[in-house]
């Protein structure tokens, strides 16, 4: 891992941005922020469909070593969130424990450099070499990127399903933005700044890419025109701005900012053609705007307890310029529910889960899985159940779900069909409980 010094803040960001936290050591500049939605707003609804998670098998329960970790800041909790302690016995959600008679863990692989934490923490760094893994052998999964060194992460697929933008350290220590066909192997490097460029988001018309970069000293949002290859800075905040997401009409960007005053992750909007026009929406991480303009919803993740790793998935409606009706979509008693992304029709979401995230000293999970669920919380389905870390899923127009996995030995981008049947599931090791009966709607 590498340490990035940003405005007197030492931070490291795991190149798996979607999973979500950031903690940091240092000082932030002060600024003034509009008031958030009232916690007593009666328009809030919580229709959480509890996601039941299968714990990782014993041979994937080892801890990763990532060097010295900074203390987590109070992050990601605000008026829109409900205070549910992460490990209370009174929690009525099911909790599935790993077999206590697990064998000794295998030596753990570790990622190359860290840029964006999985749970929203800015971390100090460490350095480890990654040991090789083995392919799962699932014929329904195909490899999309082919880095032998470094890693590929932060995938985004255009509206046609034919092109994919992603970030990678395949050619050097710092990350750049690349583009490739979803079916080919040739890659085109789009940025080459000495700093880190991450989290690309392709515009609805396919002509531009928004991304986050620390080229100005701290993390800000930029837009790159694919026609002229010109880069324009959109945000100029002293706070860290990350994870841009386009509105369906391409006029606005949603992004998350670590507020120096609130010490929490906040969701903001900006008119990219008039960057001075910005609006605070609420507290949360990694916003994703619904691609269907008729839905007018923004998807995001947020910690159940401030500073904790147990995250849940929420939506908010954006109506007449205001954030309304925050609604919890998916949660689990024994897992962090993270990296939410929309289906192309805006009626389903895909996300990742990390079972017992507090059990590891590492920011990166040894094992995590990809799930899909309908917007109303029904139709929950597990797509991966293997021995690997699978995260950052995005749903392509071709029906495939693209995600980051370490199943090749380093982080690369893979794809799996969204209609995968549960028949591919291997029998669980002794002591592992499969979550619930099959969904009759599948």
JOQUIFEN-V895232 format. One record per residue. RES is the residue in three letters. PSI is psi as a letter, one per 30 degrees, with the letter a starting at -180 (none if undefined). OMEGA is omega in degrees with one decimal (none if undefined). Layout:
BEGIN
res,psi,omega
RES,PSI,OMEGA
RES,PSI,OMEGA
END
This chain:
BEGIN
res,psi,omega
UNK,l,179.4
UNK,k,179.6
UNK,k,178.6
UNK,k,178.6
UNK,j,-174.7
UNK,j,177.2
UNK,h,179.1
UNK,g,177.7
UNK,k,175.0
UNK,j,-176.5
UNK,l,174.3
UNK,k,-173.7
UNK,j,-177.8
UNK,k,-174.5
UNK,h,177.3
UNK,h,-167.0
UNK,e,-172.7
UNK,f,-170.7
UNK,f,163.7
UNK,h,170.4
UNK,l,173.4
UNK,k,171.8
UNK,l,-174.3
UNK,l,174.2
UNK,k,-178.5
UNK,a,-177.4
UNK,l,179.1
UNK,l,174.8
UNK,l,-179.3
UNK,l,176.6
UNK,l,-178.2
UNK,k,-174.6
UNK,k,175.6
UNK,l,-179.3
UNK,k,178.9
UNK,l,177.0
UNK,k,-177.1
UNK,k,176.7
UNK,f,179.9
UNK,g,-179.4
UNK,j,-176.1
UNK,f,179.0
UNK,f,-179.4
UNK,k,174.9
UNK,k,177.3
UNK,j,-179.5
UNK,h,-174.0
UNK,k,171.5
UNK,j,-173.5
UNK,k,178.8
UNK,k,-179.1
UNK,k,-169.3
UNK,k,173.5
UNK,k,-179.6
UNK,l,179.2
UNK,k,176.7
UNK,l,-174.0
UNK,e,-174.8
UNK,g,176.2
UNK,g,-173.5
UNK,g,-179.6
UNK,l,178.3
UNK,k,175.7
UNK,k,175.8
UNK,k,-177.7
UNK,g,178.1
UNK,a,-177.2
UNK,k,-178.0
UNK,k,178.4
UNK,l,177.8
UNK,k,-179.0
UNK,k,174.7
UNK,l,172.3
UNK,j,-168.9
UNK,k,157.3
UNK,g,177.6
UNK,k,-177.9
UNK,a,-175.1
UNK,f,-177.7
UNK,f,-172.8
UNK,l,175.9
UNK,k,-176.6
UNK,j,176.7
UNK,j,179.1
UNK,k,-170.5
UNK,f,-172.2
UNK,h,-178.8
UNK,k,177.3
UNK,f,179.8
UNK,f,177.7
UNK,k,-176.4
UNK,f,179.7
UNK,k,-177.9
UNK,k,179.5
UNK,k,-176.5
UNK,j,-174.6
UNK,k,176.0
UNK,k,177.8
UNK,k,-178.1
UNK,f,179.8
UNK,h,-177.9
UNK,k,177.0
UNK,l,179.1
UNK,k,-176.5
UNK,l,174.3
UNK,l,175.9
UNK,k,-167.9
UNK,k,171.4
UNK,l,177.7
UNK,k,-179.3
UNK,l,178.7
UNK,c,-178.6
UNK,l,178.3
UNK,k,177.2
UNK,e,-177.6
UNK,k,-174.8
UNK,l,-176.2
UNK,f,-176.2
UNK,g,175.5
UNK,g,-178.9
UNK,k,166.9
UNK,k,-169.1
UNK,l,163.8
UNK,l,-170.1
UNK,l,170.8
UNK,l,-178.9
UNK,k,177.2
UNK,l,174.6
UNK,k,-177.6
UNK,k,176.8
UNK,l,-175.3
UNK,k,174.9
UNK,a,177.9
UNK,k,178.3
UNK,l,-177.6
UNK,f,-178.4
UNK,g,178.9
UNK,j,-176.3
UNK,f,-179.2
UNK,f,-178.1
UNK,k,179.1
UNK,k,179.9
UNK,k,-175.7
UNK,e,175.7
UNK,l,-168.3
UNK,h,177.7
UNK,k,173.4
UNK,f,175.5
UNK,l,-175.7
UNK,b,-178.9
UNK,l,174.3
UNK,k,-171.6
UNK,a,178.7
UNK,h,-179.7
UNK,k,169.9
UNK,k,-176.3
UNK,k,-178.8
UNK,l,-174.2
UNK,f,179.3
UNK,f,-175.8
UNK,g,-175.6
UNK,f,-176.6
UNK,k,179.5
UNK,k,170.6
UNK,k,179.1
UNK,l,175.0
UNK,l,-177.5
UNK,l,171.4
UNK,h,-176.5
UNK,f,-175.6
UNK,f,178.7
UNK,l,-174.9
UNK,e,178.2
UNK,l,-172.9
UNK,k,177.2
UNK,l,177.6
UNK,k,179.7
UNK,l,173.9
UNK,k,177.6
UNK,l,171.2
UNK,k,177.8
UNK,f,-179.2
UNK,f,-177.3
UNK,a,180.0
UNK,f,-179.3
UNK,k,179.4
UNK,k,176.8
UNK,k,179.1
UNK,k,-176.2
UNK,f,178.4
UNK,l,179.7
UNK,g,178.2
UNK,k,180.0
UNK,f,179.9
UNK,a,178.2
UNK,k,173.6
UNK,k,-173.3
UNK,l,171.1
UNK,h,177.9
UNK,k,176.2
UNK,j,-176.8
UNK,k,-178.4
UNK,l,-179.4
UNK,e,178.9
UNK,f,177.2
UNK,g,-175.8
UNK,f,-175.6
UNK,l,174.9
UNK,k,170.9
UNK,k,179.8
UNK,l,176.1
UNK,k,-179.7
UNK,k,175.1
UNK,g,-176.5
UNK,f,179.1
UNK,g,178.8
UNK,e,171.8
UNK,l,-176.5
UNK,k,176.7
UNK,l,179.5
UNK,k,179.3
UNK,l,173.3
UNK,k,178.6
UNK,k,175.4
UNK,k,180.0
UNK,f,178.6
UNK,e,-175.2
UNK,f,-177.1
UNK,g,179.0
UNK,k,-178.4
UNK,k,179.9
UNK,k,176.5
UNK,k,-176.1
UNK,e,178.9
UNK,k,-176.9
UNK,h,-175.3
UNK,l,172.2
UNK,f,174.9
UNK,l,178.6
UNK,k,176.6
UNK,k,-174.6
UNK,l,166.9
UNK,i,176.1
UNK,k,175.9
UNK,k,-175.7
UNK,k,167.5
UNK,l,-176.3
UNK,e,179.3
UNK,f,175.5
UNK,g,-176.8
UNK,f,-174.7
UNK,l,172.3
UNK,k,167.3
UNK,k,178.3
UNK,l,177.2
UNK,k,-178.2
UNK,k,173.9
UNK,j,-174.1
UNK,k,179.3
UNK,f,178.9
UNK,e,-177.5
UNK,f,-173.6
UNK,h,178.8
UNK,l,171.9
UNK,k,-176.3
UNK,l,176.5
UNK,k,-177.4
UNK,l,170.8
UNK,k,174.8
UNK,k,169.8
UNK,j,-170.9
UNK,f,176.2
UNK,f,173.7
UNK,i,-171.1
UNK,f,178.6
UNK,f,179.5
UNK,j,-179.7
UNK,l,-177.2
UNK,k,175.5
UNK,k,-179.0
UNK,e,-176.2
UNK,a,-177.2
UNK,k,178.8
UNK,l,-175.6
UNK,k,168.0
UNK,i,-179.2
UNK,k,176.2
UNK,j,-178.6
UNK,k,178.2
UNK,k,-177.5
UNK,f,179.1
UNK,j,-175.6
UNK,f,-179.5
UNK,f,-177.9
UNK,e,178.9
UNK,h,-179.6
UNK,l,174.8
UNK,k,-179.2
UNK,k,178.5
UNK,l,176.2
UNK,l,-179.6
UNK,k,-179.8
UNK,k,174.8
UNK,e,-179.9
UNK,k,-173.7
UNK,k,178.9
UNK,f,-177.4
UNK,l,-179.9
UNK,f,-179.0
UNK,j,-177.8
UNK,l,174.5
UNK,l,-175.7
UNK,k,-176.1
UNK,l,165.0
UNK,l,167.6
UNK,k,175.0
UNK,k,175.5
UNK,j,-172.3
UNK,k,178.1
UNK,h,176.6
UNK,g,-178.2
UNK,k,174.2
UNK,k,-176.2
UNK,l,171.5
UNK,h,175.2
UNK,k,-173.6
UNK,k,176.7
UNK,k,-174.9
UNK,e,-174.5
UNK,k,176.3
UNK,l,178.1
UNK,k,-178.2
UNK,e,-172.1
UNK,g,-175.6
UNK,l,168.1
UNK,k,179.5
UNK,j,-164.0
UNK,l,174.3
UNK,h,-177.9
UNK,k,177.7
UNK,l,-175.6
UNK,l,162.8
UNK,l,-178.5
UNK,f,-179.9
UNK,f,177.6
UNK,g,-177.7
UNK,f,178.5
UNK,l,175.2
UNK,l,174.4
UNK,k,-176.8
UNK,l,178.0
UNK,l,176.6
UNK,k,174.5
UNK,j,-178.7
UNK,k,178.4
UNK,i,-175.6
UNK,f,179.8
UNK,f,-177.2
UNK,f,-178.4
UNK,k,174.6
UNK,f,-177.2
UNK,l,171.9
UNK,f,-176.5
UNK,k,179.1
UNK,l,172.2
UNK,e,-178.7
UNK,k,174.8
UNK,l,-172.8
UNK,l,-178.0
UNK,k,179.7
UNK,l,169.8
UNK,l,179.7
UNK,l,175.0
UNK,l,-176.4
UNK,f,178.7
UNK,g,177.4
UNK,f,179.9
UNK,l,175.4
UNK,g,-178.5
UNK,k,-177.3
UNK,k,178.4
UNK,k,-179.0
UNK,f,177.9
UNK,k,178.1
UNK,h,-172.1
UNK,a,-172.5
UNK,g,-167.0
UNK,l,171.1
UNK,j,179.6
UNK,k,-175.1
UNK,a,-179.5
UNK,h,179.4
UNK,k,169.9
UNK,k,-172.9
UNK,j,-178.2
UNK,l,178.1
UNK,f,178.1
UNK,g,178.4
UNK,f,178.7
UNK,l,175.6
UNK,k,-178.9
UNK,k,-176.1
UNK,l,178.9
UNK,k,179.1
UNK,l,178.0
UNK,g,-174.3
UNK,f,176.4
UNK,f,-178.2
UNK,e,171.6
UNK,l,179.6
UNK,k,173.2
UNK,l,179.9
UNK,k,-178.5
UNK,l,178.1
UNK,k,177.8
UNK,k,177.9
UNK,k,-178.5
UNK,f,179.2
UNK,g,-177.9
UNK,k,-179.8
UNK,l,175.8
UNK,f,179.1
UNK,f,-179.9
UNK,f,-174.0
UNK,k,175.6
UNK,l,176.5
UNK,k,-178.2
UNK,l,173.4
UNK,l,179.2
UNK,k,177.1
UNK,f,179.3
UNK,k,-178.1
UNK,k,173.9
UNK,k,-170.9
UNK,j,166.2
UNK,l,177.7
UNK,l,177.8
UNK,k,177.6
UNK,k,-178.3
UNK,f,-179.6
UNK,f,-178.3
UNK,none,none
END
